Amino acid sequence: ELAGHSVLTARSRAVALDVVQRDTPDLIFVDLNLGEDSGLLLTADLRAAEYTHKIPVILLSADNSLDVQEQAAQAGAERYLPKPVKINTLIEVIREYTAAN
């Protein structure tokens, strides 16, 4: 738990899509590198799915290049956070995107 929120995790694109369909979150953090899967593809899947298209997606990556940031935006991420992410930044982002809920 972080800032009073429950955390659900998934190590693959398929598992993540199953988790968010079963337990609809208020906010989704996606790592660019999901092992053999792509966080960009997962983000695009989340945008395309009727049950998740309105949930904010925050993409995280150690790659802070402009190219990756542009790809994140094109995939539908609301925000891109370069890793490592400071805990205070993470809490601020959670509060910003969950304030309306």
C-alpha positions, 0 to 999 in steps of 0.5 A: 500500500502507498498513500492509502491505496491498494497496489495490484501487480502483474509481470506480463501484458496478459496478466495485467489485462486480466488483473485490471478487468477483474479489479478495476483500478483508479490509476495504472502504472506501467513499466516500459520493460515488462520482461518479454512484453512491452509497456507501450503495447500494454498501454495501447491495449489499455487505451483500446479496451472499453473497461480501461480506456478512461483510467489514467496510465503512467508509464515509467522507464529508466530510458529518459530519451525524448523518443521513448517519451513521445512513444509513451504519449502516442501509446496513450500514457497520460504521463511519463516518469523517469526512473528512479522515481522519488517516493514524494513524486510518486505520492504526488502523482497518485494524489493528482490522478486519484483526487477526483475519485 
